[in-house]
């Protein structure tokens, strides 16, 4: 008879791998079903630039991941937000809050290698790869059957708790019959490495516009991480631009705060979507990360929110006789509610309001920028969110966690 896993994680990406580490830290052995073969990284570990909030840096340091990064990360010491065509701007300085930085910028591929290195050290972790989720079997006596397919064909795993960490188009979520609310912002986001006349100096820029944000994130290698939003209708034409013409377009959208744009690396493009599960739990199952909610990347909240999903779950599972009870999963949903609700509202509100072309909104937006820049309580609220402190914060996210 196949062993019964306490926790079975479907998805070996950013959040799934982090959850496996967090569970090991509290003494809970897990199994991890990963579609990527051992010699390859999951697709999410690409050249995207990830903005880790301070709370995320704290947790990943406690889990031994930040120490494994091969490339230097880039500290975000100040945040500068403005909108093309509106007056006013918001400038946040970490020093005003007794911090050296709000967080760090890390390249996803480097992060993936660090996670993989740490996972390889876990003696109790069962890694099944390449393997994919096919569906559920029976649910009897508190044990859920899960059908997967790996190199040996189809087989059945048994678990007390199944965690869906399989991304925006979660097959586990679909199998649970959980409906989602979808919104397509009709934007495409171009991501690349960018070099400019003035190298990064710790400022993360967010320049908002009609077709989405143009953000510059300070990498640790002397370059910037670029995110440039364009309207769906223009995406193919922008993708076909020569580097010189692409740089001219981005320069026009962003301005000259970083000096002249000199060269750009390989470009990737992603849709801007909002996909929110109507509930995050099912019988003996829980959704985390993008399977629970996929956000517009404005404000760089997505992975940070998903990691807090995972860390809260690990806290609850630690010491529990049964990790998949209804009571435990209800507690997880309740603990995550405030953070999830506020972060979703912030991300969606920023994406819709700042991209709106309604003329009457322009003076209101400008007044809003001025208010946030000049009212300390509003600045503090924004800074707390930027550092990852919303709602019930997992213990590993706090300063001094070890």
N, C-alpha and C positions, 0 to 999 in steps of 0.2 A: 504494500500500500504506500502511495506517495506520502512523504512527510507533510505535516501541516505547518505552514509558515505563519508566524505571528502577524507579519505585515508583508504584503506583496505589492511592490511598487511597479506600476506599468508606465514606462517612460524613463529613459536614462539621460534626459537633457539637464538643463540648468537646475531646475527645482527638484526633479526626481533624484539626481545624484546627491544634491545637498541634503535632502531628507534622509537618504541612506546613511550619510555621515552623522547627522544629528541623532538618528536612532542608535547607531553604534555607540555613540558617546554616552547614551543613557542605558546601555546594556541590552538593547533590543536587537536581536538578529533579524535581518530582513532579506528578502529576495528581490532582485531588480531585473525586470524584463526590458531589454534594450534592443531596438531594431537595428542599431549599428553594429557591425562586426568588430571583433577586438582590435583589428588593425586600423580602424577608421573612427573618426569622431562623428557624433550626431550632427545633423545638418545645422542645428542652432549654434554650433561652435564654429562660427565663421569670422569674417573680418569686422563684424559689427563692434561698435564701441559701447560698452556697458557702463552706465553711470551708477556706481554703488553708493547708496546713502551711508552716512556714518553708522547707522544701526546695522546695516548689512556688512560693512567692514568689520565691525566689532564681532559679529557672529561668525563670519568666515575666518577671522583670525583665531577665534576660540576653537574652530573646527580644523585648524591647521592648513587651511587652503591658501590664504593670502601669502603665507611664507613660501609657498611653492611656485609662485608666479615667476616666470623666467624674465619677462620684460618688466621694466619699471612702470608702476602705475602713475597716473597724473593726479595730483591733488587739486580739488576744487575749493579754492579759498574764497572766491567771490562769485556771485551769480548776477548777471546783468540781463534783464529782460526788457524788451521794448517791442513796439509794433510799427511796421512800415506804414507811414502816412498819418500816424497819431503822434501827438506830443506826450511828453512824460516818459518816464522809465522807472524800473525798480532795480535797485542795487542792494544786494545783501552781502555782508562781510562776515565771515565766520568768526573773526576776532571779536566782533561785537557780542558774541554769545559764548566767549571763553573757549573757542575751538580753534585748532589750527586749520581745519578744513571741514567743509560740509560732507565730503565723501571723496571717492577716488574713481578715476576713469580707467577701465580695464578692457583690453581687447578680448572678445569672446573666445577666440581660439586659444589664447594663452590661459584663460580661465578654465577652459575645457581640459587642457593638459594638466593643470594643477589638480582639478577634481579627480581626473583619472588616476593620477599618481597617488592621491590619498585613498581612493577606493581600493586600489591594489593592495593596500596595507591592512584591509579589514578581514581578519580570518573567518569571521562568522557570516560574511556577506555571500549570498548565492547570486552570481551574475549569470543570467541567461541571455546570450547574444551570439549571433543575431536571432532574435525571436520576436514574434508579433502576436498581439492579442487578437483572438478570434471571436470570443463571446463568453458568456457565462453558462455554467451547468447548473447543478442543483444547489440548493441552500438548505442544509439539514443540520440540526443540532449545533448551530452557531458556526458552521464551516461552509465557506463558499467555494464552489468549484469554478475554476477559470480555465478556459480552453486557449491554448497557445499553439503556435507552430514554430518549430526551430529546425535545425539541420537534420534532425531525426524524424521529422514529420509532425503530425498533430499529437498533442498529449494534454493531460489534465493536471493542473496544479490545484492545491487546496490551501486555503488561507482563512484566518480569522478576520482579517481586515484587508481590503483591496484599496489601494490609493491610485486614483487617476491623475497621473502627471504627464499625460500624453498629448498636451498641447491644445491649440485652438480648435482643431477638428477632432476632438477627443472621441475615439471609438468606444472607450469605456463609458463615457457620459451618454453616448447614444444608446448603448446596450442597457443602461439603467433607465432609459426613457425620460431623461431629464431634458426639458425644453430650454431653449436659449433665446435671448433677445439679441438680435443682430442689427448693427448699423454700419453701413459703409460710408465713410467720410468722403468718398470719391477723390481721394488723394493717393499719390504714390510717393514713397519716401526713398530718396537716393542716399545711399550711405557710402562713404569713402574716406580715405586718409588724405589729408590736405596739408600742403605746406604754404606758408605765407611769409610776407616780408618781416613780420614780427612774430617770433615764436610764442608759444603759450607762456603765460605768466600767472597761471592759477585762476584765471577768470573763465567761467563757463557762460557763453553767450546764447541767448534764445531770442532770435529775431522773428517775430510773428508776422504773418501776412495772409492775404486772401486765400492762398492755396496751401496753407500749412506753414510749419515753422522752418526756419533755416537756423540750425544750431551748430555752434562750434564748441567742442569739448576738448579740454587740455589733456592730451595724451602725455605719457611719460617719456616718449622718445623724441621730443622736440617738434612733433607734428600735431595737427588738430584732427579730431574725429568730426567729420562733417555729416549732418543730416539735413537734407534739402527736400522740402515738400513741393510737389507740383500737382496740378489738377490731372485727373485721370485722362482727360482728352488730350493733354499735352505729353503724357508720359512716354509714348513711343518716339515722338520727335526729340524729346530731351535725351532719351537713351541713345539716340543715333548721333548726337552732337560730338564733334571732335573735342578733345580735352580743352583746347584753347577757348572754344565757344562755350563749353560747359562752365569753365571758370569765369568767363565774362558774365554769364547768366547768374551764377551764384554771387559774384561780386556785386552785381546790381541789386540782388535781393537782400544781401546782408549789409552792405556798406563797407566802410574803410577802417573800422575800429581795430582790425588786426593787420592793417596795411594791405599791400597788393597781394592778391592770390597768385602763387607762383606755379604750382603743379599739383595734380590730383592723381591718386592711385586708382586701382581698379574699382569700378562702381558696381554696387549691388542695389537692387530695388525691391521694395516690399509694399504691400497694400496697407493702408491705414484703416483698421477695423476696430469695432467694439463688439465683442461677443461675450455676453454675460449669462451664466447659468441661472435659471430661476431658483434653483436650490443647489446646495453644495454637498448634500449627503444622500445616501440611499442605504438599503439594507446591507450592512457589512461593507460599506464603500464610502469614500470621501473624495471630493475633487480638490485639487490644489493647483496653484499657478495658473497658466493660461487655460487649462481645462475648466477652471472655475470662473475665470474672467480674463479676457484679453482687452487691453486698453490701448487707446491712442498713445503713441510714444511721447507726446508733448509733456514735458516735465519729468520724463524718464522714471516713471513709477512702476512699470510692469513687473520686472524681475524682483525688485525690492518688496513689492506687495506679495508676490508668490512665495518668496523665501519666508516671509513672516507667517504665511499659511502653514508651511512645512515645519517651521520651528515650534509653532504653537501645538501642532499635532504631536511632535516628538515629546514635548513637555507632558502632554496628557497621557500618552502611551506609556511613558516611563513609570514603572511600578504598578501599572494596571494589570489586574489578573486577566482581563480579556480586553484587547485593544479595539474590538469592533462592536461593542454594545451600543444600543441606541442612545443611552444616557451619555456616553463619552462623545459620540458624534454630535449630539445636540449641544453639548458644552463647547465643542470646537466651533460649531457654527455661531453660537452666541458670542464667544470670545472674539471671533473674527468679524463680527457684524459691523462694529463702529469703524474700524480701520478700513474695511472693504467698502462700506457705503461712502465714507468721506473721500477716499482716494478715487473711487469711480466718479463721484460727483465733481471733484477737482479736475480730473483728466478730461472728462467729457465736456464740462463747462468751459475749460480753457480752449479745447479744440473747436467747439461750436461758436463761442462768443468771439474769439479772436479772428476766426476765418470769415465771419459774417460780413457781407458787403452792404448791409443796410445802412444808409447814410446817417440816420439818427443815432446809431450806436457809436459812431466815431467819437463825439464829444464825451459820451458816457464812459467809453473805454479809457479815454485820456484822463478823465477825472479819477477813474479807478486806479490807474497807474500812479497818479500823483498821490492819491490817498494812501496806497500801500507803501509808497516810498517815504511818506512823512509821518505816518501814525505807527508808533513803536509796537503797539499791541497787534496790529495787522502784520507787521513785519515779522514779529516773533512767531505768529501762527504759521506764516508761510515758511519761515526758517525751520520750524519744528517738523513740518511735513517734508521739507527737502532733506532733512536728516533722518527721516524714517520713523519719527515718533508720533504715531497717531493711535488712539485707542489703547487697547490692552497689548502692551509691547512684550514680546517674548523675552525671557531673562537673558538669553545669549546676545540679544541686541543692545543691551545696556553697557555703558562704559565700565571697563574693569572686569567684564565677564571672562571667566577662565575655566 
